[in-house]
């Protein structure tokens, strides 16, 4: 058998083609470049389209797209494989810029279609749909145009094209999931990628019920002889059902993954731990964690974050320490979970240690790490360090602004919180619901009604709804500022009311002397099925106290433990003593305090309330008894010493007056100066006893003198209560 020149050339091309494939599979770029140079030198690539395409594919697979593009341009008679090598090379990079390059290539391919007669094939569309899926919803219309072209060319029956198209619609999210489900239902053939993609699409939108429905359909198909179940399917469905109400379903899927031998896969084990942790089933999460033979940083992070999110921050920190001693390096997600645990546990010392550790690992420059650190320092009371972290970033995002404002509010620095909010608006940062809720809390604490109204206007301007937490914070602000009508309007317009909203309105009504309305609101809350907490009963008992409803208050105090199983706290006992005291039932109050000794740690607060009531009703004998109880308990409140001295002075027991004063000096108790403030024209005016620093102090004193003279001229005679007089003298 003879071999002519053409057969030798063909054999040579086949050998070269095999070599290029080998280098491509191994991503051996230097060898591939050498071979490419040899082909250019011999002119082999220009004479063989297969070699030319394989060179483009080599560069594309090695992510050298610029070189791939140059090699592509050198091909004289491009076929569909030539275009596909470049299109799929760009789409596999998964970047927005590379995905836009794919769309440009498709446009060029279609423009040359009339002359070259090169039509896209299934591989072309798989690359196009993959590229569009990385560009987000904005390019969904472009994806639909490509969908129409694939339909026109009858390629939708190809399972790979269908799966890529399905992925594109699922990644677009929102209402495009309807298109994805329609596409999924119409697919003549599905593979494991199709099922996983549809389940993941529902999972990304937290549509757990729909995700479970697709998973059940898949199991039914599995029973008919199809084999779709793999680790990706289990990972997707477990991610979708990470909600407390789906715990029973999660346990069934856990059992199924164990039965099919997939639980030993690290990704399935991680998804199972995460599912149980997010559902609050930490014991189950811990068991899966311990049984996992191959743990990675995600496994540890899932359980650490689960403990932190469920309020068991101490266990989260211990587990992180155990992870460190096991020699496992944490990921950024692990560190964020640990920092959040330090925030919730108020563990500043541990938080600083974690900060030093992540600084050593080089994680600090990352935005979400810095955000978690600022939040941790702010929540732990170290606002100065939080501010340094905030100022370190040149362009902080809305999460950082909100963390900083919330930190100031939590630490009582409401003026700085308002200043940060104003600065944020000047810099053009749009606030979110959490920002507004924090700013409204600052207005509530300052009783700054006018500024609160301005914040309300900002809420309307930015199109934020009255749902929780904004509605709750807004009604609280109005209620605490005494604007109960506006507070009630906001409260009634809230689409959903949480317990905080009910408590805030009841508190506002009680504190403004409208206890009867607070009681009516309490009854309404019970009828709507909202279960009260201990704060609710503090508000209601306070309302009963202000209205003098002693018998009603006693019944509610009994109801708290009998009907709702809430053990009374010191605040509830204080409300009851105040209720007896305001009604003049001083000896009933004394008996109640003595009976409460087994339920509260100390009676300092309770005896202090009784002492004040005795002063008001001028029952100096019982007042002296209550005051001496406070002295025995080592009270550090200056007001208790002042009141007891006043009572002994009224009784003429000057030796006891001197004794109380000596005891006050011996214990280092000092009288704190009184302080008050008022807001006028968006400016706060602060007044402290003996302070002469106010810029208008002369005008204020002249006005006070004028008022005193007018009162005297009209025959007003002050109440000469010796207790009150001594209190003023000691101020």
Residue pairs with C-beta under 8 A, 6 or more apart in sequence:
9 47
12 44
13 44
13 48
13 50
13 51
16 35
16 39
16 44
16 51
17 48
17 50
17 51
17 54
19 35
20 32
20 35
20 51
20 54
20 55
20 58
21 54
22 28
23 29
23 31
23 32
23 35
23 58
24 32
24 54
24 57
24 58
24 61
24 62
27 61
27 62
29 58
29 62
29 64
32 55
32 58
32 59
32 62
36 45
36 55
36 58
36 71
38 44
39 45
39 51
39 55
44 51
45 51
45 52
45 55
45 74
46 52
46 74
46 76
49 75
49 77
49 79
49 81
49 82
52 71
52 74
52 75
52 82
53 75
53 79
53 81
53 82
53 85
55 71
56 68
56 71
56 72
56 75
56 82
56 85
56 86
56 89
57 68
57 85
57 89
58 68
59 65
59 67
59 68
59 71
59 89
60 68
60 85
60 86
60 88
60 89
60 90
60 92
61 89
63 89
63 93
65 86
65 89
65 90
65 93
65 98
65 101
68 85
68 86
68 89
69 86
72 78
72 82
72 85
72 86
75 82
77 116
78 116
78 118
79 118
80 118
80 119
80 120
80 121
80 123
80 124
83 105
83 109
83 118
83 120
83 124
84 121
84 123
84 124
84 127
86 105
87 102
87 105
87 106
87 124
87 127
87 128
87 131
88 123
88 126
88 127
90 98
90 99
90 101
90 102
90 105
90 127
90 131
91 98
91 99
91 102
91 127
91 128
91 130
91 131
92 127
92 130
94 134
95 134
96 134
96 135
98 131
99 131
99 132
99 134
99 135
100 135
102 127
102 128
102 131
103 128
103 131
103 132
103 139
103 142
106 120
106 124
106 128
106 146
109 118
109 120
109 124
112 118
113 119
119 153
120 128
120 149
120 150
120 153
120 155
121 155
122 155
122 158
122 160
122 161
123 160
125 146
125 149
125 150
125 155
125 161
125 164
125 165
126 160
126 161
126 164
127 164
128 146
128 164
129 143
129 146
129 161
129 164
129 165
129 167
129 168
130 164
130 167
130 168
132 139
132 140
132 142
132 143
132 146
132 168
133 143
133 164
133 167
133 168
133 170
133 171
133 172
134 171
135 142
136 171
136 172
137 172
137 173
137 174
137 176
140 169
140 172
140 176
143 165
143 168
143 169
143 172
147 165
150 156
150 161
150 165
155 161
156 162
156 165
157 188
157 189
159 187
159 189
159 190
159 191
159 194
162 183
162 187
162 189
162 190
162 194
163 191
163 193
163 194
163 197
165 183
166 180
166 183
166 184
166 187
166 194
166 197
166 198
166 201
167 197
169 176
169 177
169 179
169 180
169 183
169 201
170 176
170 177
170 180
170 197
170 198
170 200
170 201
170 204
171 201
173 201
173 204
173 205
174 205
177 201
177 202
177 205
177 207
180 198
180 201
181 198
184 190
184 194
184 198
184 214
187 194
190 221
190 228
191 228
192 227
192 228
192 229
192 230
192 232
192 233
195 214
195 215
195 218
195 228
195 233
196 230
196 232
196 233
196 236
198 214
199 211
199 214
199 215
199 218
199 233
199 236
199 237
199 240
200 236
200 239
200 240
202 208
202 210
202 211
202 214
202 240
203 211
203 236
203 237
203 239
203 240
206 240
206 243
207 240
208 240
208 241
208 242
208 243
208 246
211 236
211 237
211 240
211 241
212 237
212 240
212 241
212 246
212 249
215 233
215 237
215 253
218 228
218 229
218 233
219 229
221 228
222 228
222 229
229 260
229 262
230 262
231 262
231 265
231 267
231 268
232 267
234 253
234 256
234 257
234 262
234 265
234 268
234 271
235 267
235 268
235 270
235 271
237 253
238 250
238 253
238 254
238 257
238 268
238 271
238 272
238 274
238 275
239 271
239 274
239 275
241 249
241 250
241 253
241 275
242 250
242 274
242 275
242 278
242 279
243 278
243 279
244 279
244 280
246 279
247 276
247 279
247 280
247 281
250 272
250 275
250 276
250 279
251 284
254 263
254 272
254 275
254 288
257 263
257 268
257 272
262 268
263 269
263 272
263 288
263 291
264 293
264 294
266 292
266 294
266 295
266 296
266 298
266 299
269 288
269 292
269 294
269 299
270 296
270 298
270 299
270 302
272 285
272 288
273 285
273 288
273 289
273 292
273 299
273 302
273 303
273 306
274 285
274 302
274 306
276 282
276 284
276 285
276 288
276 306
277 285
277 302
277 303
277 305
277 306
277 307
277 309
277 310
278 306
278 309
280 310
282 306
282 307
282 310
282 312
285 302
285 303
285 306
286 303
289 295
289 299
289 302
289 303
292 299
295 328
296 328
297 328
297 329
297 330
297 331
297 333
297 334
298 331
298 333
300 319
300 320
300 323
300 328
300 330
300 334
301 330
301 331
301 333
301 334
301 337
303 319
304 316
304 319
304 320
304 323
304 334
304 337
304 338
304 341
305 316
305 333
305 334
305 336
305 337
305 340
307 313
307 315
307 316
307 319
307 341
308 316
308 337
308 338
308 340
308 341
308 344
309 340
311 344
313 341
313 342
313 344
313 345
313 347
314 345
316 337
316 338
316 341
316 345
317 338
317 341
317 342
317 345
317 347
317 350
320 330
320 334
320 338
320 341
320 354
323 330
323 334
324 330
324 357
329 361
330 338
330 361
332 363
332 366
332 368
332 369
335 354
335 358
335 363
335 369
335 372
336 368
336 369
336 372
338 354
339 351
339 354
339 355
339 369
339 372
339 373
339 375
339 376
340 372
340 375
340 376
341 347
342 348
342 350
342 351
342 354
342 376
342 380
343 351
343 372
343 375
343 376
343 379
343 380
344 379
346 379
346 380
346 381
347 380
348 377
348 380
348 381
348 382
351 373
351 376
351 377
351 380
355 364
355 373
358 364
358 369
363 369
364 370
364 373
367 393
367 397
370 389
370 392
370 393
370 400
371 397
371 399
371 400
371 403
373 389
374 386
374 389
374 390
374 400
374 403
374 404
374 407
375 386
375 403
375 406
375 407
376 386
377 383
377 385
377 386
377 389
377 407
378 386
378 403
378 404
378 406
378 407
378 408
378 410
378 411
379 406
379 407
379 410
381 410
381 411
383 407
383 408
383 411
383 413
383 416
386 403
386 404
386 407
387 404
390 396
390 400
390 403
390 404
393 400
396 404
397 429
398 429
398 430
398 431
398 432
398 435
401 420
401 424
401 429
401 431
401 435
402 431
402 432
402 434
402 435
402 438
404 420
405 417
405 420
405 421
405 424
405 435
405 438
405 439
405 442
406 417
406 434
406 438
408 414
408 416
408 417
408 420
408 442
409 417
409 438
409 439
409 441
409 442
409 445
412 445
414 442
414 443
414 445
414 446
415 446
415 684
417 438
417 439
417 442
418 439
418 442
418 443
418 446
418 448
418 451
421 431
421 435
421 439
421 442
424 431
424 435
425 431
425 458
430 462
431 439
431 458
431 462
432 464
433 464
433 467
433 469
433 470
434 469
436 455
436 458
436 459
436 464
436 470
436 473
437 469
437 470
437 472
437 473
439 455
440 452
440 455
440 470
440 473
440 474
440 476
440 477
441 473
441 476
441 477
442 448
443 449
443 451
443 452
443 455
443 477
443 481
444 452
444 473
444 476
444 477
444 480
444 481
445 480
446 679
446 684
447 480
447 481
447 482
447 679
448 481
448 679
448 684
449 477
449 478
449 481
449 482
449 483
449 679
450 679
450 682
451 679
451 682
452 474
452 477
452 478
452 481
455 477
456 474
459 470
459 474
464 470
465 471
465 495
466 474
466 490
466 493
466 494
466 495
467 494
467 495
467 496
468 494
468 496
468 497
468 498
468 500
468 501
469 500
471 490
471 491
471 493
471 494
471 495
471 497
471 501
472 494
472 497
472 498
472 500
472 501
472 504
474 490
475 487
475 488
475 490
475 491
475 494
475 501
475 504
475 505
476 487
476 500
476 501
476 504
476 507
476 508
477 487
478 484
478 486
478 487
478 490
478 508
479 487
479 504
479 505
479 507
479 508
479 509
480 504
480 507
480 508
480 511
482 508
482 512
484 508
484 509
484 512
484 514
487 504
487 505
487 508
488 505
491 497
491 501
491 505
494 501
497 530
499 530
499 531
499 532
499 533
499 536
502 521
502 525
502 530
502 536
503 533
503 535
503 536
503 539
505 518
505 521
506 518
506 521
506 522
506 536
506 539
506 540
506 543
507 539
507 542
509 515
509 517
509 518
509 521
509 543
510 518
510 539
510 540
510 542
510 543
510 546
511 542
511 546
513 546
513 547
514 543
515 542
515 543
515 544
515 545
515 546
515 547
515 549
516 543
516 547
518 539
518 540
518 543
519 540
519 543
519 544
519 549
519 552
522 532
522 536
522 540
525 532
525 536
526 532
531 564
532 564
532 566
533 566
534 560
534 566
534 569
534 571
534 572
537 556
537 557
537 560
537 566
537 572
538 571
538 572
538 575
540 556
541 553
541 556
541 557
541 572
541 575
541 576
541 579
542 575
542 578
543 549
544 550
544 552
544 553
544 556
544 575
544 579
545 553
545 575
545 578
545 579
545 582
546 582
548 582
548 583
549 579
550 579
550 580
550 583
550 585
553 575
553 576
553 579
554 576
557 568
557 572
557 576
560 566
560 568
560 572
561 567
561 568
568 599
569 600
570 600
570 601
570 605
570 606
573 592
573 593
573 596
573 599
573 600
573 606
574 605
574 606
574 609
576 592
577 589
577 592
577 593
577 606
577 609
577 610
578 609
578 613
580 586
580 588
580 589
580 592
580 613
581 589
581 609
581 610
581 612
581 613
581 614
581 616
582 613
584 617
586 610
586 613
586 614
586 617
586 619
586 622
587 622
589 609
589 610
589 613
590 610
590 622
590 625
590 626
593 603
593 606
593 607
593 610
596 603
596 606
597 603
600 606
602 633
603 629
603 633
604 630
604 633
604 635
604 637
607 626
607 627
607 629
607 630
607 633
608 626
608 630
608 635
608 637
608 639
608 640
610 622
610 623
610 626
611 623
611 626
611 627
611 630
611 640
611 643
611 644
611 647
612 643
614 620
614 622
614 623
614 626
614 647
615 623
615 643
615 646
615 647
615 723
618 650
618 721
618 723
620 647
620 650
620 651
621 651
623 643
623 644
623 647
624 644
624 647
624 648
624 651
624 656
627 640
627 643
627 644
627 647
627 660
628 644
630 637
630 640
630 644
631 640
631 644
631 660
631 663
634 667
635 641
636 667
636 669
637 669
638 664
638 669
638 670
638 671
638 672
641 660
641 661
641 663
641 664
641 669
642 671
642 726
642 727
642 730
643 723
643 727
644 660
645 657
645 660
645 661
645 726
645 730
646 722
646 723
646 724
646 726
646 727
647 723
648 654
648 656
648 657
648 660
649 657
649 722
649 723
649 726
650 722
650 723
671 730
671 731
673 688
673 689
673 690
673 731
674 688
674 689
674 731
675 686
675 687
675 688
675 689
676 686
676 687
677 684
677 685
677 686
677 687
678 684
678 685
679 685
685 694
687 694
689 731
694 700
